[in-house]
Amino acid sequence: MSLQLLINNLALVFDTNSPVSSVAMIMVGCVLNVVVLEMILNIDSKLGPLITLIQFIFIALESIRHNIDWETKSLKKRAIPLWFYCILVFLFFFQSVVNNLVFSYHISIVLHTIFRSSSLLMNLAIGILMFGKTHSKEKIYSVVLITVGIFLAVVASNKSESTVFGQEINGSEWFVGLMLLTASQFMTGLLGNLQSYAYQKYGTNDENENIFYSHVLSIPCFIFFAPSLIENYYSMQQHPILYWYMFLSVLTQIVCIKGVYKLTAQTNSLATTLTITVRKFVSLLFSIFYFGNTFTLLHTFSTFLVFYGTHLFVQKPKNVITASDSAPPTPTTELPSSTKSEKPKEVHTN
């Protein structure tokens, strides 16, 4: 019986239409991507813009084959309008660039990983306040725990970290990095809700279309980072091993991003956010034990709150909070009626 169960679970992992397969892609691709990222940052913590640009170019090139009609030799007709993609691209580009840019402001991988777990908070709050979604009180309580955990992680990092990536921390720059990280989390929460809304409104679950247009339309925006990109290029010339690390970064990022988009199309934004949060915990363990990053007792307690809150988040709901219970009496974004009362789908892993 156990052997048959194992075989069935493995079959789900390799079934490209199964959410379990998408979860596996996230857990493998995203975790390894963070490991490679820390290797790069230990050489030069200011390589964020170049890392992001290279990843965007290769992901766009890899995904274009799924968006070409080979009979007409032209791009397939989009399910989601171009104007809507422009909104998604703005949010996607901002949060992608900023997430890598903050490392040059002395934000450590440990703080970065714990802080970004607040995406559950942003996702839930934006879903209620702007999209009229409903969530249980238990989910609200779990997000409060996560929020407290994030706050304690910030306090712990501020008190215990004196150097990050071999450089002495500058307090004012560190604060700027923290504010940028907060803005990025807001954009991430809004992006997740808008992506789910797009899939529901336009009746598509093709993650390849979303991946392609989100990345290819973002590439021209890097012109604003031209000086940083030139500086990054010269840094690559001085450290040839970075070429190998960049290749691994691109490869793992492709697996990671395809897993995230597939899971978003197969489930809902909260299930996707939960999976990404668990992935961050695994990445955190790598950062602590493999790279030897600072991890105090307060870090331990904050991590416990974050991931215990995540555990509570997936428990069976009892009492439901609606937008009218928690939001001020102002208009919310209009959604199709079918999404107003839709029950969230679950990711089954066994």
C-alpha positions in Angstrom: 0.0 0.0 0.0 2.8 2.4 1.0 4.7 1.6 -2.2 1.6 2.2 -4.3 1.0 5.5 -2.6 4.6 6.5 -3.3 4.2 5.6 -6.9 1.0 7.6 -7.2 2.6 10.7 -5.6 5.6 10.4 -7.9 3.2 10.2 -10.9 1.6 13.5 -9.7 5.1 15.1 -9.5 5.8 14.3 -13.2 2.2 15.1 -14.4 2.6 18.5 -15.9 -1.2 19.2 -15.4 -1.0 18.5 -11.7 -0.5 21.2 -9.0 1.9 18.8 -7.3 4.2 19.1 -10.3 4.1 22.9 -10.1 4.8 22.7 -6.3 7.8 20.5 -7.0 9.1 22.9 -9.7 8.9 25.8 -7.1 10.6 23.8 -4.3 13.5 22.7 -6.5 13.9 25.6 -8.9 13.3 28.5 -6.5 15.4 27.0 -3.6 18.4 26.4 -5.9 18.0 29.8 -7.4 18.3 31.5 -4.0 21.4 29.4 -3.2 23.1 30.5 -6.5 22.0 34.1 -5.8 23.8 34.2 -2.5 26.9 32.8 -4.1 26.8 35.7 -6.6 26.1 38.3 -3.9 29.0 37.1 -1.8 31.2 38.2 -4.7 29.4 41.5 -5.6 26.2 42.5 -3.8 25.4 45.2 -6.4 24.8 42.8 -9.3 21.0 42.8 -8.8 20.0 44.7 -12.0 22.2 42.6 -14.2 20.9 39.3 -12.7 17.3 40.4 -13.2 17.9 41.5 -16.8 19.7 38.3 -17.8 16.9 36.2 -16.3 14.2 38.2 -18.1 15.9 37.9 -21.5 16.4 34.1 -21.2 13.0 33.5 -19.8 11.4 35.6 -22.7 13.4 33.6 -25.3 12.5 30.3 -23.7 8.8 31.1 -23.5 8.4 32.6 -27.0 8.1 29.2 -28.6 4.9 28.6 -26.7 3.4 31.8 -28.0 4.1 31.4 -31.8 1.5 30.1 -34.2 3.8 28.0 -36.4 1.3 27.8 -39.3 1.1 31.6 -39.7 4.6 32.3 -38.3 3.1 35.0 -36.0 2.3 35.4 -32.3 -0.8 33.7 -31.1 -3.8 35.7 -30.2 -3.6 36.8 -26.6 -6.3 35.8 -24.2 -5.5 38.7 -21.9 -5.6 42.2 -23.5 -2.3 44.1 -24.0 -3.5 47.0 -21.8 -4.0 44.7 -18.9 -0.5 43.2 -19.4 0.9 46.8 -19.2 -0.5 47.0 -15.6 0.9 43.5 -14.8 4.3 44.4 -16.3 4.6 47.6 -14.3 4.0 45.7 -11.0 6.1 42.7 -12.1 9.1 44.8 -13.2 9.0 46.9 -10.1 8.9 44.0 -7.6 11.4 41.9 -9.6 14.1 44.6 -9.8 13.6 45.9 -6.3 13.8 42.4 -4.8 17.3 42.1 -6.2 18.3 45.8 -5.8 17.8 45.8 -2.0 20.9 43.6 -1.5 23.0 46.7 -2.3 21.4 48.4 0.7 22.8 45.9 3.1 19.7 43.7 3.3 20.8 40.1 4.3 19.4 37.0 2.7 18.0 36.0 6.1 16.1 39.2 6.6 15.1 39.2 2.9 13.7 35.7 3.2 11.7 36.3 6.4 10.5 39.7 5.4 9.2 38.5 2.0 7.0 36.0 3.8 4.8 39.0 4.5 3.4 38.5 1.0 0.6 36.5 2.7 -0.4 39.6 4.6 -0.3 41.8 1.5 -2.1 39.2 -0.6 -4.9 38.8 2.0 -5.3 42.5 2.8 -5.4 43.6 -0.9 -7.8 40.7 -1.7 -10.2 41.9 1.0 -9.9 45.7 0.6 -9.6 46.0 -3.2 -11.2 42.9 -4.6 -14.0 42.1 -2.2 -12.7 38.6 -1.4 -13.7 36.7 1.7 -11.4 35.0 4.2 -11.9 33.2 7.6 -11.1 34.8 10.9 -8.5 32.1 11.4 -6.7 33.3 8.3 -6.7 36.9 9.7 -5.2 35.6 13.0 -2.5 33.6 11.2 -1.5 36.7 9.2 -1.3 38.7 12.4 1.2 36.1 13.7 3.2 36.4 10.5 3.2 40.2 10.7 4.6 40.1 14.3 7.2 37.5 13.2 8.3 39.8 10.4 8.6 42.8 12.8 10.7 40.8 15.2 13.0 39.6 12.4 13.6 43.2 11.4 14.4 44.1 15.0 16.7 41.1 15.3 18.6 41.9 12.1 19.0 45.6 13.1 20.5 44.6 16.4 22.7 41.6 15.5 24.0 42.2 11.9 27.1 44.4 11.6 28.2 43.2 8.1 26.3 41.9 5.1 28.1 40.3 2.1 31.4 41.3 3.7 30.4 45.0 3.9 29.8 47.1 7.0 26.1 48.1 7.4 25.1 51.7 6.9 22.0 52.4 9.0 20.4 54.9 6.7 21.0 52.8 3.6 19.6 49.7 5.5 16.4 51.7 6.3 16.0 52.6 2.6 16.4 49.0 1.7 13.7 48.1 4.2 11.3 50.6 2.7 12.0 49.3 -0.8 11.4 45.8 0.4 8.1 46.9 1.9 7.0 48.6 -1.4 8.0 45.4 -3.3 5.8 43.3 -1.0 2.8 45.5 -1.7 3.4 45.2 -5.4 3.7 41.4 -5.1 0.4 41.1 -3.3 -1.4 43.3 -5.8 0.2 41.4 -8.7 -0.9 38.1 -7.4 -4.5 39.2 -7.0 -4.6 40.8 -10.5 -3.1 37.7 -12.1 -5.8 35.5 -10.6 -8.4 38.0 -11.6 -7.1 38.0 -15.2 -7.3 34.2 -15.3 -10.9 34.2 -14.1 -12.1 37.2 -16.2 -10.6 36.2 -19.5 -11.0 32.4 -19.1 -7.4 31.3 -19.5 -5.0 29.2 -17.5 -2.1 29.4 -20.0 0.9 30.4 -17.9 3.1 30.5 -20.9 1.4 33.6 -22.3 1.7 35.4 -19.0 5.3 34.5 -18.6 6.2 35.6 -22.1 4.5 39.0 -22.1 5.4 39.8 -18.5 9.1 39.4 -19.2 9.4 40.6 -22.8 7.5 43.8 -22.1 9.6 44.4 -19.1 13.0 44.3 -20.9 12.8 47.9 -22.4 12.3 49.2 -18.8 15.9 48.3 -17.9 17.1 51.4 -19.9 16.6 53.3 -16.6 19.2 51.1 -15.0 21.9 51.5 -17.8 24.6 53.0 -15.5 24.2 50.1 -13.0 24.2 47.5 -15.8 27.5 48.9 -17.2 29.0 48.7 -13.7 27.7 45.2 -13.3 29.3 44.2 -16.6 32.8 45.3 -15.6 32.3 43.4 -12.3 31.6 40.2 -14.3 34.8 40.7 -16.3 36.8 40.8 -13.0 35.2 37.6 -11.7 34.9 35.0 -14.5 33.2 32.5 -12.3 30.2 34.8 -12.3 29.4 33.7 -15.8 28.9 30.1 -14.6 26.8 31.3 -11.6 24.7 33.5 -14.0 24.0 30.4 -16.2 22.8 28.4 -13.1 20.8 31.4 -12.0 18.9 31.6 -15.3 18.3 27.8 -15.5 16.9 27.6 -12.0 14.9 30.8 -12.4 13.2 29.4 -15.5 12.1 26.3 -13.6 11.0 28.5 -10.6 9.0 31.0 -12.5 7.2 28.4 -14.7 6.2 26.6 -11.5 4.9 29.8 -9.9 2.8 30.7 -13.0 1.5 27.2 -13.5 0.4 27.0 -9.9 -1.3 30.4 -10.1 -3.2 29.2 -13.1 -4.1 25.8 -11.5 -5.1 27.1 -8.0 -5.6 30.6 -6.4 -3.2 33.3 -5.5 -3.3 32.4 -1.8 -2.4 28.8 -2.4 0.5 30.0 -4.6 1.7 32.4 -1.9 1.6 29.7 0.7 3.7 27.4 -1.4 6.2 30.2 -2.0 6.3 30.9 1.8 7.2 27.3 2.5 9.9 27.5 -0.2 11.4 30.5 1.6 11.7 28.5 4.8 13.8 25.9 3.0 15.9 28.7 1.5 16.3 30.2 5.0 17.8 26.9 6.3 20.3 26.9 3.4 21.3 30.5 4.2 21.8 29.7 7.9 23.6 26.4 7.8 25.4 26.5 4.4 26.4 30.1 4.2 26.7 30.7 8.0 24.6 33.8 8.2 23.7 35.4 11.5 20.7 33.8 13.2 19.9 34.8 16.8 17.3 33.5 19.3 15.1 36.4 18.2 15.4 35.3 14.6 14.4 31.8 15.7 11.3 33.1 17.5 10.3 35.3 14.6 10.8 32.4 12.1 8.6 30.2 14.3 5.8 32.9 14.3 6.0 33.3 10.5 5.8 29.6 9.7 3.4 28.7 12.5 1.2 31.5 11.2 1.5 29.9 7.7 0.5 26.5 9.2 -2.6 28.1 10.7 -3.4 29.8 7.4 -4.2 26.5 5.7 -6.4 25.1 8.5 -10.2 24.6 7.8 -12.0 28.0 8.1 -14.9 28.5 10.5 -16.1 32.1 10.5 -15.7 34.1 7.4 -14.8 37.8 7.1 -16.0 39.6 4.1 -14.9 42.9 2.6 -17.8 44.6 4.2 -16.7 43.4 7.7 -13.1 44.7 7.4 -13.0 47.4 4.9 -14.2 51.0 5.0 -17.4 51.7 3.0 -15.7 52.7 -0.2 -16.1 51.1 -3.7 -13.9 48.1 -4.4 -12.7 46.8 -7.7 -15.6 45.2 -9.6 -15.2 41.5 -10.1 -17.3 39.0 -12.0 -20.1 37.7 -9.8 -18.7 34.2 -9.9 -15.5 35.3 -8.1 -17.3 37.1 -5.3 -18.3 33.9 -3.5 -15.8 31.5 -5.0 -14.3 29.1 -2.5 -10.5 28.9 -2.7 -9.2 25.8 -4.3 -6.6 23.7 -2.4 -3.2 22.3 -3.5 -3.3 18.6 -2.8 0.1 17.1 -2.1 -0.8 13.5 -1.3 
